[in-house]
Amino acid sequence: MEYPGRLVLHTVCTAIVGCAYVAMALPKVLPAVKDGSFRSLTTFQTTDTYLFACAEIMDGSQLLLDVFGSLPTNKPIGVVVQENNAVTNVLGMLIAYFGWPREIKLIANPEAGPSPKNEPIDPAAFTAIFFCGVTPPATLGPGIRLGSHLMFVPIPETAVPRQP
């Protein structure tokens, strides 16, 4: 059996908690509303934030879409990351995300020097290779710097396996 007093007490308590929440939030929200620092979310808000945090790339999502749109689709894309570096691993995952539905091959490199230390890269197996926090080997030719920790090396269709 419900008591009418219990319902009233519940309603009053809920109203008090709601008013306290609004009273605590207003001093933080009103200044942002007044100075216009609220902005609408963009299509790539989250991924652009991650790309800027990882590689200091402004509008990185659109940049990566443009890069992927310019590449042939007949071969996979290589992504070389530092093996135990969280920033380069997140960057590599972001590249894989934007590369979908293409095949992406992640290659872990144990250090930041010329890549990779564990096995040579066969450029003929890829349409392009991204290097996240890793220096591309000179044998692949000049890369294109997309951000502070991101290099991109397109592989021409006539690429041959590098010589040791």
N, C-alpha and C positions, 0 to 999 in steps of 0.2 A: 504494500500500500504506500503510495506517494504522499508525502506531506507537502502542502502548498508552501510552507515556510522554507522547506529545503530547496525548492525551485527558485524562490526569490533570492535566497542566500547565494545559490550558484550563479544566478544572473548578476547579482551585485558584485561578487568576486571577479567574475569574468570581465565586467565593465571596468573595474578598478585596475586589473592587470592590463587591459587594452589601453586605458588612459595613460598608465605609467609608461607603456611602450611608446606611445605617440609622443608623450612629453620628453622622453629621453632621446627619441630619434629626431625631433624637430630641430634642435640646435645644430645637429650635424647635417641635415638635409637642406634646410632653408638657405644657408650661405651658398651651397652649390647651385641651388635653383636660381638665386638672385644673380650670381655672377656668370651663369650660363655654362658652368663647367660640366654639366651633364651633356653627353653627346649620344647620338643614336648609334646603335651597333651597326657595324658594317658586315658584309657577307663573310669576310675573312678575319673578323676581329680576333678570334682566338689564335688561329694559325699565324697571323701577322705578328701577334704579340710574342709567340714562341720563337718565330724566325728572327725577330729583332733581338730577343734575349740571348739566343744561341749564336747568332752570326752578324748582328747589327745590320740587318737587311730591312730597309723600309719598303713597304708594299711587297714583301717577299712572296706572298702567295700568288699574286698575279705574275710576278717574275718567273716563278717556277712553272706555272701553267704555260706561259709563253715559251719557256725553254723546252718543256716536254712537247708542246705543240709543233715545234720546229724539228723534232727528231724523228727519224724513221722508226717504224714499229716492228721491224722484222727481227730484231735482236734484243736481248735483255739490256738493262741499264745496270751498271756497277755502282755501288756506293761503298766507299772505303771509310771506315770509322776507326778511331782509336779504341783499342780493346777495352780498357778500363776507365773510360772518360764519359761521364754521364751526359755532358753537354753535346759532345759529338755523336753520341748514340741517339739522343733525342733528335738532333739535326738529321741524322740518317733515317730515323723513323718518319720524320716529316717529309723528307724527300720521297720515301717509299709510299707515303700516303698520297702525295700529289702525283706520283707516277702510276697509280692504279688506273686502269687494269693491266698495265704492262708488267712484264716479269722484271722483278728487281732482285739483284744478287747482292747481299750484304757481305762485305769482306772485312773482317776484324784485323786490325794492324796493331801489333804490340807496342808501338811507339809512334811519336809524331814525325819522325824523319821520313825520308823517301819511302814510298810505299810499294808493295808491302814487304816487310822483312821476312815473313814466313814462306811466301811463294810468289813467283812472278805473275804479273797480270798479262793475260793474252788479249791484246787490244782487239784482235779480230773477232773475239767472242762477244763484244759489246758494241752498242750503238753510241754510247757515251759513258763516261765514268765521273762520278762526283767524289771529291775528296773532302771529308769533314775533319778539319783539324790535322790533316795529314798532307805532307808535301808530295805532289805528284812526281813520279820519276821523270827525269829529263828526256828519257827515250820516248815518252808519249807526246812530246812537243809542248808548246806553250799552252797553258790553261787559261781559262777566263775566270777572274776573281769575281764571285757573286756577293761575297760578304767576308767578314773578318776571319771566319773559320771555314769558308766554303769555296772550293775551287771546282770548276767544271771543265772537263776535257772532252769535246766532241771527237768521235773517232770517224774518220772518213771511210766511206764504203770500200775503199781500196786498201785499207790498213792490213798490214801483214804482221804476223807475230814478231815481237821484238827479239832482237838477237842478244844473247848473253854477253 
